[in-house]
């Protein structure tokens, strides 16, 4: 029985020919993403901007507009309605925090009047102080993850590998933040979880490539660094494509049928997988080539100096 292969096992693609285009394009997109972070900014969810979240059970077939109209008179700002779980379960987000003491009773009364049979299951109020702390903690978690990755790579590889990997991760993360700014998906705790997942996936993919480069540095001690990196990428390309395809097959259905709550999370992971996979080839490896051309191959440099200069071509 023949095995199904997504990629041939004997590819000889010269990826490093596109190293300058890859790095320049990535840096440009990350710069644009940073600009989008400040303007128009992220569409912060209730977790980070503060507000009110109500979990409701409504009759099957109730439209989102009917729920908005039923609660609009309460003066709680913009209302978002998201379905989760069964068709009867919805989450309603309010853009403001209630000032009335009995806001729970007011919501219940409005539901009973406009939508008989609807019930308020849970009401969460997120204050400005709590939302600010959650946003700072989310950024802190992402930063600590990057520092832990740097320490691990620095311990396992040479410093050139660590700089290449962390630089690539920063570029990947900024582009993913730009993705949230462009698509206007809510940036909430689920988005932070997606960023941390992408860090883990991207690190794993890049470590595989870097590990093969390190093995080939020992195995092919006289091969120049540029063809050696191309060789290493081609040797790991099949595994990279297979891993990315497996993850995509599991996450794409979540983006399609997961509902509004999970759609942003799933789409961010899909975007991050594509970016993380391509950056392993066109960003992380070129950075290693730029930093390590004369540092990772000192033996090759010494051998080259000992070799006699080529004579004139015969005849």
C-alpha positions as CSV (number, residue, x, y, z in Angstrom):
1,X,0.0,0.0,0.0
2,X,1.5,3.3,-1.1
3,X,1.7,6.1,1.5
4,X,0.0,9.4,0.8
5,X,2.6,12.2,0.6
6,X,1.7,15.9,0.5
7,X,5.2,16.8,-0.7
8,X,7.9,14.9,-2.6
9,X,10.7,13.7,-0.4
10,X,13.5,14.9,-2.8
11,X,12.7,18.6,-3.3
12,X,15.6,20.9,-4.1
13,X,14.0,24.3,-3.9
14,X,16.4,27.2,-3.4
15,X,14.4,29.1,-0.7
16,X,17.3,31.4,0.2
17,X,17.0,33.1,-3.2
18,X,13.9,34.8,-1.9
19,X,15.4,35.7,1.5
20,X,15.5,39.5,0.9
21,X,11.9,39.6,-0.4
22,X,10.7,37.5,2.5
23,X,12.3,39.6,5.2
24,X,11.3,42.9,3.6
25,X,7.7,41.9,3.1
26,X,7.4,40.5,6.6
27,X,8.9,43.7,8.2
28,X,6.6,45.8,6.1
29,X,3.5,43.9,7.1
30,X,4.5,44.0,10.8
31,X,5.1,47.8,10.6
32,X,1.6,48.2,9.0
33,X,0.1,46.0,11.8
34,X,1.7,48.2,14.5
35,X,0.1,51.2,12.8
36,X,-3.3,49.5,12.7
37,X,-2.9,48.7,16.4
38,X,-2.9,52.4,17.2
39,X,-5.4,53.4,14.5
40,X,-8.2,52.2,14.1
41,X,-7.1,50.0,17.0
42,X,-8.4,46.7,18.2
43,X,-12.0,45.8,18.7
44,X,-11.6,45.1,22.4
45,X,-14.1,42.6,23.9
46,X,-15.9,43.0,27.2
47,X,-13.0,41.3,29.0
48,X,-10.7,44.2,28.2
49,X,-12.9,47.3,27.7
50,X,-15.3,46.6,30.6
51,X,-19.1,46.2,30.3
52,X,-21.8,43.7,31.0
53,X,-22.3,40.1,29.8
54,X,-25.6,38.3,30.2
55,X,-26.3,34.7,29.4
56,X,-29.8,34.1,28.3
57,X,-32.0,31.2,27.4
58,X,-34.5,32.2,24.7
59,X,-37.2,30.3,22.7
60,X,-35.9,28.5,19.7
61,X,-36.0,30.6,16.6
62,X,-35.7,34.0,18.4
63,X,-33.9,36.5,16.2
64,X,-31.0,38.6,17.4
65,X,-32.9,41.8,16.5
66,X,-35.7,40.8,18.8
67,X,-33.3,40.4,21.7
68,X,-31.7,43.8,21.0
69,X,-35.1,45.5,20.8
70,X,-36.2,43.9,24.0
71,X,-33.1,45.2,25.9
72,X,-32.4,48.5,24.1
73,X,-34.6,50.5,26.5
74,X,-32.3,49.7,29.4
75,X,-29.7,52.2,28.3
76,X,-26.7,49.9,28.5
77,X,-25.0,51.0,25.3
78,X,-24.2,48.9,22.2
79,X,-25.7,45.5,22.4
80,X,-24.0,42.4,20.8
81,X,-25.8,39.1,20.6
82,X,-23.9,35.8,20.1
83,X,-25.2,32.3,19.9
84,X,-23.3,29.5,21.7
85,X,-24.1,25.9,22.4
86,X,-27.7,25.1,21.6
87,X,-29.9,27.4,19.5
88,X,-31.6,28.5,22.7
89,X,-28.4,29.8,24.4
90,X,-27.2,33.3,23.7
91,X,-24.6,35.7,25.2
92,X,-25.6,39.4,25.2
93,X,-22.9,41.9,25.7
94,X,-23.5,45.5,26.7
95,X,-21.1,48.3,26.0
96,X,-21.6,50.0,29.3
97,X,-21.7,49.0,33.0
98,X,-25.1,49.3,34.6
99,X,-25.7,52.1,37.2
100,X,-29.0,50.8,38.4
101,X,-28.9,48.7,41.5
102,X,-31.4,46.1,40.3
103,X,-30.2,45.8,36.7
104,X,-30.8,42.0,36.8
105,X,-34.4,42.6,37.7
106,X,-34.7,45.2,34.9
107,X,-33.3,42.7,32.3
108,X,-35.6,40.0,33.5
109,X,-38.6,42.2,33.3
110,X,-37.8,43.4,29.8
111,X,-37.3,39.8,28.6
112,X,-40.6,38.6,30.1
113,X,-42.5,41.5,28.5
114,X,-41.0,41.3,25.0
115,X,-39.9,37.6,24.8
116,X,-42.2,35.3,26.9
117,X,-40.3,32.2,28.0
118,X,-36.8,33.9,27.9
119,X,-34.7,33.5,31.0
120,X,-31.7,35.3,32.4
121,X,-29.2,32.6,33.5
122,X,-26.1,34.7,34.5
123,X,-25.0,38.3,34.6
124,X,-21.4,39.4,34.8
125,X,-20.2,43.0,35.2
126,X,-16.6,43.7,34.3
127,X,-15.3,47.0,35.7
128,X,-12.7,49.3,34.1
129,X,-10.1,48.3,36.8
130,X,-10.6,44.6,36.3
131,X,-10.6,44.9,32.5
132,X,-7.4,46.9,32.6
133,X,-5.7,44.4,34.8
134,X,-6.8,41.5,32.5
135,X,-5.4,43.4,29.4
136,X,-2.1,44.0,31.2
137,X,-2.0,40.4,32.4
138,X,-2.6,39.1,28.9
139,X,0.3,41.2,27.5
140,X,2.5,40.0,30.4
141,X,1.7,36.4,29.6
142,X,2.6,36.9,26.0
143,X,5.9,38.7,26.9
144,X,6.8,36.0,29.4
145,X,6.2,33.3,26.8
146,X,8.6,35.0,24.4
147,X,11.2,35.4,27.1
148,X,10.9,31.7,28.0
149,X,11.3,30.7,24.4
150,X,14.4,32.9,24.1
151,X,15.9,31.3,27.2
152,X,15.2,27.8,25.9
153,X,16.6,28.4,22.4
154,X,19.6,30.2,23.8
155,X,20.3,27.2,26.0
156,X,19.8,24.6,23.3
157,X,21.3,26.4,20.3
158,X,23.8,29.1,19.6
159,X,22.7,32.7,20.2
160,X,22.2,33.3,16.5
161,X,19.3,30.7,16.6
162,X,17.8,32.5,19.6
163,X,17.8,35.9,18.0
164,X,16.4,34.5,14.7
165,X,13.6,32.7,16.4
166,X,12.5,35.4,18.8
167,X,12.7,38.1,16.0
168,X,10.5,35.9,13.8
169,X,8.0,35.3,16.7
170,X,7.7,39.0,17.2
171,X,7.0,39.5,13.5
172,X,4.4,36.7,13.6
173,X,2.6,38.1,16.6
174,X,2.4,41.7,15.3
175,X,1.0,40.4,12.0
176,X,-1.6,38.4,13.9
177,X,-2.6,41.5,16.0
178,X,-2.9,43.4,12.7
179,X,-5.2,40.6,11.5
180,X,-7.5,41.3,14.5
181,X,-7.4,45.1,13.7
182,X,-8.3,44.5,10.0
183,X,-11.1,41.9,10.5
184,X,-12.5,43.6,13.6
185,X,-12.9,40.3,15.4
186,X,-13.2,40.9,19.2
187,X,-9.8,41.0,20.9
188,X,-10.5,39.3,24.2
189,X,-9.1,36.5,26.4
190,X,-9.8,34.0,23.6
191,X,-7.5,36.1,21.4
192,X,-4.7,36.0,24.0
193,X,-5.1,32.2,24.1
194,X,-4.8,32.1,20.3
195,X,-1.6,34.2,20.4
196,X,-0.1,31.8,23.0
197,X,-1.1,28.8,20.9
198,X,0.5,30.3,17.9
199,X,3.7,31.0,19.9
200,X,3.9,27.3,20.8
201,X,3.1,26.1,17.3
202,X,5.6,28.5,15.6
203,X,8.4,27.6,18.1
204,X,7.9,23.9,17.4
205,X,8.0,24.4,13.6
206,X,11.1,26.6,13.8
207,X,12.9,24.3,16.2
208,X,12.5,21.4,13.7
209,X,14.1,23.4,11.0
210,X,16.9,24.8,13.2
211,X,17.6,21.3,14.6
212,X,18.1,20.0,11.1
213,X,20.4,22.9,10.3
214,X,22.4,22.2,13.4
215,X,22.7,18.5,12.4
216,X,23.8,19.4,8.9
217,X,26.4,21.8,10.2
218,X,28.1,18.8,11.8
219,X,27.4,16.4,8.9
220,X,28.5,18.7,6.1
221,X,31.3,20.7,7.6
222,X,32.6,22.1,4.3
223,X,29.2,23.1,2.8
224,X,28.5,26.8,2.6
225,X,25.8,28.0,4.9
226,X,23.3,29.1,2.2
227,X,23.0,25.8,0.4
228,X,23.1,24.0,3.7
229,X,20.0,25.9,4.9
230,X,18.2,25.2,1.7
231,X,19.0,21.5,2.1
232,X,17.7,21.5,5.7
233,X,14.5,23.2,4.8
234,X,13.9,20.8,1.9
235,X,14.5,17.9,4.3
236,X,11.9,19.1,6.8
237,X,9.4,20.5,4.3
238,X,7.3,17.4,4.1
239,X,6.9,17.2,7.9
240,X,6.1,21.0,8.1
241,X,3.4,20.7,5.4
242,X,1.9,17.6,7.0
243,X,1.8,19.2,10.5
244,X,0.3,22.4,9.2
245,X,-2.3,20.5,7.2
246,X,-3.3,18.4,10.1
247,X,-3.9,21.4,12.4
248,X,-5.8,23.2,9.6
249,X,-8.1,20.2,9.1
250,X,-9.0,20.3,12.8
251,X,-9.5,24.1,13.1
252,X,-11.2,25.0,9.9
253,X,-14.5,23.3,10.9
254,X,-14.4,25.2,14.1
255,X,-14.2,28.5,12.2
256,X,-17.1,27.5,10.0
257,X,-19.6,26.1,12.5
258,X,-18.1,27.3,15.8
259,X,-20.4,30.3,16.0
260,X,-19.4,34.0,16.5
261,X,-17.8,33.3,19.9
262,X,-15.2,30.9,18.5
263,X,-14.9,32.2,14.9
264,X,-12.4,34.9,15.7
265,X,-10.3,32.5,17.8
266,X,-10.3,29.9,15.0
267,X,-9.6,32.3,12.2
268,X,-6.7,33.8,14.1
269,X,-5.2,30.4,14.5
270,X,-5.6,29.6,10.8
271,X,-4.0,32.9,9.9
272,X,-1.2,32.3,12.4
273,X,-0.5,28.8,11.1
274,X,-0.1,30.1,7.6
275,X,2.2,33.0,8.8
276,X,4.1,30.8,11.2
277,X,4.8,28.1,8.6
278,X,6.0,30.5,5.9
279,X,8.1,32.5,8.4
280,X,10.0,29.4,9.4
281,X,11.2,29.2,5.8
282,X,11.4,32.8,4.6
283,X,12.1,34.7,7.8
284,X,13.8,32.6,10.5
285,X,16.2,30.8,8.2
286,X,17.3,34.0,6.3
287,X,17.9,35.8,9.7
288,X,20.1,32.8,10.7
289,X,21.9,33.1,7.3
290,X,22.5,36.9,7.8
291,X,23.8,36.4,11.4
292,X,25.7,33.1,11.0
293,X,27.4,33.4,7.7
294,X,30.8,33.9,9.3
295,X,30.1,32.8,12.9
296,X,28.4,29.3,12.5
297,X,31.0,28.1,10.0
298,X,34.4,29.2,11.4
299,X,35.9,25.9,10.3
300,X,34.8,26.5,6.8
301,X,36.3,30.0,6.8
302,X,39.6,28.6,8.0
303,X,39.6,25.9,5.3
304,X,38.8,28.5,2.7
305,X,41.8,30.6,3.7
306,X,44.1,27.6,3.4
307,X,43.0,26.7,-0.1
308,X,45.2,28.1,-2.9
309,X,43.7,30.8,-5.1
310,X,42.2,29.3,-8.3
311,X,44.6,29.6,-11.3
312,X,43.7,30.8,-14.8
313,X,41.3,28.8,-16.8
314,X,43.0,26.4,-19.2
315,X,43.5,27.2,-22.8
